[in-house]
Amino acid sequence: MKETGILNAEIASAISRLGHMDEMIISDAGFAAPRDVPVIDISLTVNKPTVLEVMDELLKHFSVEKAVLAEETRQTGPTRFADIVGLFPEDVEVEVIPHTELKRRSREVKVIVRTGDFTSYSNVLLVSGAGPRWYSEVR
């Protein structure tokens, strides 16, 4: 029985299939997922779990080279925006785009993990990257 790491079988399977530059979204409870994109719904009740809780655990096991957030996140929830950005090391690029553009880009992601988060615009598009484990003789 798996007792360490990400225990949710669907999430563990999804992230193991993502390669360099593949994208996924960790979404709030209200994000309208595109019809053809797989959704792993882990919402339990209001604000359980939150996007921050899911991201905090996910980032222990998944390398990200870029995070994409909506401008509306920064405008309507500056504290939430800062908390999300604060989860990433300084070398992870953070791109800010209009929410309509994030919705358009959601059609191309490999998977969406839907949380129970009721904080407006708490949606984060993650671009999979090569983490610190990769060896390169010359950088």
KARA-V652597 format. One record per residue. N is the residue number from 1. PHI is phi in whole degrees, 0 to 359 (none if undefined). BURIAL is I if it has 9 or more other ideal C-beta (glycine too) atoms within 8 Angstrom, else O. D_CENTER is the distance of its C-alpha to the mean C-alpha in Angstrom with 1 decimal. Layout:
n->[N,N]
phi->[PHI,PHI]
burial->[BURIAL,BURIAL]
d_center->[D_CENTER,D_CENTER]
This chain:
n->[1,2,3,4,5,6,7,8,9,10,11,12,13,14,15,16,17,18,19,20,21,22,23,24,25,26,27,28,29,30,31,32,33,34,35,36,37,38,39,40,41,42,43,44,45,46,47,48,49,50,51,52,53,54,55,56,57,58,59,60,61,62,63,64,65,66,67,68,69,70,71,72,73,74,75,76,77,78,79,80,81,82,83,84,85,86,87,88,89,90,91,92,93,94,95,96,97,98,99,100,101,102,103,104,105,106,107,108,109,110,111,112,113,114,115,116,117,118,119,120,121,122,123,124,125,126,127,128,129,130,131,132,133,134,135,136,137,138,139]
phi->[none,288,232,226,73,279,277,294,298,293,291,301,294,297,289,289,270,279,254,303,80,292,236,218,237,257,243,283,293,261,294,276,285,299,304,262,260,299,239,257,266,247,295,247,199,303,64,229,280,272,301,298,296,294,297,303,284,302,291,285,232,220,272,239,256,207,242,238,235,277,304,298,297,294,286,268,214,301,291,297,303,296,296,294,301,294,286,262,296,299,278,271,291,243,255,242,226,297,303,298,288,298,298,297,293,296,292,255,287,279,199,238,257,266,261,266,292,255,271,307,59,270,236,229,268,251,258,296,226,276,275,290,284,285,262,218,295,235,240]
burial->[O,O,O,O,O,I,O,O,O,O,I,I,O,I,I,O,O,I,O,O,O,I,I,I,I,I,I,I,I,O,I,O,I,O,O,O,I,O,I,I,O,I,I,O,O,O,I,O,I,I,I,I,I,I,I,I,I,I,I,O,O,I,I,I,I,I,I,I,I,I,I,I,I,I,O,O,I,O,O,I,I,O,I,I,I,O,I,I,O,O,O,I,O,I,O,I,I,O,I,O,I,I,O,O,I,I,O,O,I,I,I,I,I,I,I,I,I,O,I,O,I,I,I,I,I,I,I,I,I,O,O,O,O,O,O,O,O,O,O]
d_center->[26.2,22.8,22.8,20.3,16.7,14.3,16.9,15.2,16.8,14.6,11.3,13.5,15.1,12.2,10.7,14.4,15.0,12.5,14.7,14.8,13.3,11.7,8.5,5.9,4.4,3.6,7.1,10.2,13.4,14.9,12.6,15.1,13.7,15.9,18.7,18.2,14.5,14.0,12.4,12.1,13.3,13.3,14.7,17.9,19.4,18.8,16.1,15.9,13.4,11.6,8.0,9.4,11.0,8.3,6.3,10.0,10.9,8.2,8.9,12.5,12.4,10.0,11.0,9.1,11.6,10.1,7.6,8.7,9.6,12.6,15.9,16.5,14.0,16.2,19.3,19.0,17.1,17.9,17.5,14.0,13.1,14.9,13.4,9.8,11.4,13.5,11.0,11.2,14.6,16.8,16.7,13.1,13.6,12.1,13.1,14.0,15.1,16.7,14.9,17.2,15.9,12.2,13.7,15.8,13.2,11.4,14.6,14.0,10.6,11.5,9.6,8.0,7.5,9.6,10.5,13.8,12.9,15.7,14.8,15.2,12.6,9.8,7.2,4.6,5.0,4.7,8.4,9.8,12.7,15.9,15.9,19.0,20.6,21.6,25.2,26.8,30.5,30.4,27.6]
